[in-house]
Structure formats: C-alpha cells, structure tokens
Amino acid sequence: MDMEGGCYCGKVRYRTTGPVVGAGLCFCRECQHVSGGGATVAMIVPESGFAYIAGQPRIFARSDLDAPAREFCADCGTQLATRSPRAPGKVIIKAGTLDDPAVLGQVQSASYVSEKQVYHAVPDGVPAFDRFPSRRVGESAEQGATA
C-alpha cells in the first residue's frame, strides 16, 4: 500500500510503499510522554519501503536507555516515526501523521495496557497485552493477550 504523510507544519514529508505489517496502540509511559498523554497509535511498515521525500527529521534517543530512536520535525515538534530495536528492519509510523489516517482501520493489538491510565480505553475486541506480546513487533498478535 502506498501512503504519504508528514508533520503539522508540512516541512517534513514521507512516503511508504509496500505492506502494512501491523497496526496497534501502545500505552507505555514513554509513549504517554511523547504523545502528550495518550497512547501511541501506529502502523508498522518495512524500512525498505519508507523514505523522507521533503525535509529531514530530527532524531532523539535517550542515551541512558536501550530506547527507540524517535524521529520528529524540529520546527513543529510532530512525532513522525520510531525505529526500535524491537522491530528490526521496520519503521513505526505515527498514524496521525498520515495524509489519510483512516487507512489505518482497526488496530490489531494494544500493548503495555499494564501502564495505561484510567482515562485510556482499549477498543472492544482488540487483543490487549500487559507488555509487548511475546513476539517481535509486526508479527501475529494471537498469543499472550490479557483481554
């Protein structure tokens, strides 16, 4: 599937081609920090089909943690993508940055529900996991669900 997206101010744009490997919610505290309070809503795509087509993001990674590298617009601050050691060869795109976020459809799983706040909700019928499922990001989410 071919998709494009970008930041709020429009200075950084990306294109992705190829399959969507997965789509989900993450309620971990790190995602709550970077989202400003909610879960991260993301699509996972192969790194080989992902490219920035206008501008370049700034990259942030905490040096004190084995944390993902987060890519964002240095001008408006929009979180665009994440590259995580848990998802080698994949890019985790923030769904709200897509030109048409409706292409996401229903998410396949919710991760780190053990860290969600009382005001967070997991959609009915979506498998929920206390942490990450015991699989690599972007693979089947059938085993390990808590809800």
MONORZI-V970967 format. One record per pair of residues at least 12 apart in sequence whose C-alpha atoms are under 10 Angstrom apart, sorted by the first residue. I is the first residue (numbers start at 1). GAP is how many residues later the second one is. Records with the same first field share a line. If there is no record, write none. Layout:
I=GAP, GAP
This chain:
1=15, 16, 17, 18, 19, 44, 48, 102
2=13, 14, 15, 16, 17, 18, 47, 48
3=12, 13, 14, 15, 17, 47, 95, 96, 97, 98, 100
4=12, 13, 46, 47, 48, 49, 93, 94, 95, 96, 97
5=47, 48, 75, 88, 89, 90, 91, 92, 93, 94, 95, 96
6=46, 47, 48, 49, 66, 67, 72, 73, 74, 75, 88, 90, 91, 92, 93
7=50, 65, 66, 67, 68, 69, 70, 71, 72, 73, 89, 90, 91, 92
8=65, 67, 68, 69, 70, 71, 72, 88, 89
9=64, 66, 67, 68, 69
10=44, 45, 63, 65, 66, 68
11=43, 44, 45, 46, 62, 63, 64, 65
12=40, 41, 42, 43, 44, 45, 46, 60, 61, 62, 63, 64, 66, 68
13=38, 39, 40, 41, 42, 43, 44, 60, 67, 84, 85, 86
14=36, 37, 38, 39, 40, 41, 42, 43, 66, 67, 79, 83, 84
15=34, 35, 36, 37, 38, 39, 83
16=29, 30, 31, 32, 33, 34, 35, 36, 37, 75, 77
17=28, 29, 30, 31, 32, 33, 34
18=27, 28, 29, 30, 31, 32
19=25, 26, 27, 30
20=23, 24, 25, 26, 84, 118
21=22, 23, 24, 25, 69, 70, 71, 116, 117, 118, 119
22=20, 21, 22, 23, 70, 82, 85, 86, 87, 115, 116, 117, 118, 119
23=18, 19, 20, 21, 22, 69, 70, 71, 72, 81, 82, 83, 84, 85, 86, 87, 114, 115
24=15, 16, 17, 18, 19, 20, 68, 71, 80, 82, 83, 84, 85, 86, 87, 102, 103, 104, 113, 114, 117
25=13, 14, 15, 16, 17, 18, 82, 83, 84, 85, 86, 87, 88, 97, 98, 101, 103
26=12, 13, 14, 15, 16, 83, 84, 85, 86, 87, 89, 90, 102, 103, 105, 106
27=12, 13, 14, 83, 84, 85, 86, 87, 88, 89, 90, 93, 94, 95, 102, 103, 104
28=12, 83, 84, 85, 86, 87, 88, 89, 102, 103, 104
29=83, 85, 86, 87, 88
30=37, 38, 85
31=81
32=83, 84, 85
34=36, 44, 45
35=43, 44, 59
37=79, 80, 82, 83
38=78, 79, 81, 82, 83
39=71, 72, 73, 74, 77, 78, 81, 82, 83
40=39, 53, 54, 55, 56, 70, 71
41=51, 52, 53, 54, 55, 63, 66, 69
42=38, 39, 40, 49, 50, 51, 52, 53, 54, 55, 62, 65
43=38, 48, 49, 50, 51, 52, 53, 55, 58, 60, 61, 64, 65, 95
44=37, 38, 39, 43, 46, 47, 48, 49, 50, 51, 93, 94
45=42, 44, 45, 46, 47, 48, 93
46=41, 42, 43, 44, 45, 46, 92
47=36, 40, 41, 42, 43, 44, 45
48=41, 42, 43
49=41, 42
50=40, 41, 43
55=18
56=15, 16, 17, 18
57=13, 14, 15, 16, 17, 18, 20, 21, 22, 23, 24
58=12, 13, 14, 15, 16, 17, 19, 21, 22
59=12, 13, 14, 15, 20, 22, 23, 24
60=12, 22
61=21, 22
66=18, 19
67=16, 17, 18, 19
68=14, 15, 16, 17, 18, 19
69=12, 13, 14, 15, 16
70=12, 13, 14, 22
71=12, 22
78=16, 18, 19
79=14, 15, 17, 18
80=12, 13, 14, 15, 16, 17, 18
81=12, 13, 14, 16
82=12
84=53
85=51, 52
86=46, 49, 50, 51, 52
87=49, 50, 51, 52
88=48, 49, 50
90=47, 48
92=45, 46
106=17, 20
107=15, 16, 18, 19, 20
108=17, 18, 19, 20, 30, 32, 33, 34
109=13, 14, 16, 17, 18, 19, 20, 23, 24, 31, 32, 33, 36
110=12, 13, 16, 17, 18, 19, 20, 21, 22, 23, 31, 35, 36, 37
111=16, 17, 18, 19, 20, 21, 22, 34, 35
112=16, 17, 18, 19, 20, 21
113=15, 16, 17, 18, 19, 33, 34
114=14, 15, 16, 17, 32
115=15, 16
116=14
122=25
124=23
125=22
126=15, 19, 21
127=14, 15, 16, 17, 18, 19, 20
128=13, 14, 16, 17, 18, 19
129=12, 14, 15, 16, 17, 18
130=14, 15, 16, 17
131=13, 14, 15
132=12, 13
133=12, 13
